[in-house]
Amino acid sequence: MVQEILLALVFLAALAYIGKIIYRSIKPKNGVCDKGCASCNAIDFKKLEQQIKKDRERVG
């Protein structure tokens, strides 16, 4: 009985560790993707808004 409980705890710890690794690989750090491939949809909305304002000023 004690061995089964210990085995279950080790199994749950391993699942938590693997989940943590997967979560860290998916989640961008500081809201910006550090891979540089633009595959994570990390968008800098402030920079985008500034670019739109500059484009409007040039056109209008």
Contacts in CASP RR format, 6 or more apart in sequence:
PFRMAT RR
TARGET T0000
AUTHOR 0000-0000-0000
METHOD contacts of the structure
MODEL  1
MVQEILLALVFLAALAYIGKIIYRSIKPKNGVCDKGCASCNAIDFKKLEQ
QIKKDRERVG
28 34 0 8 1.000
28 40 0 8 1.000
28 42 0 8 1.000
31 42 0 8 1.000
32 42 0 8 1.000
32 44 0 8 1.000
33 39 0 8 1.000
33 40 0 8 1.000
33 42 0 8 1.000
END
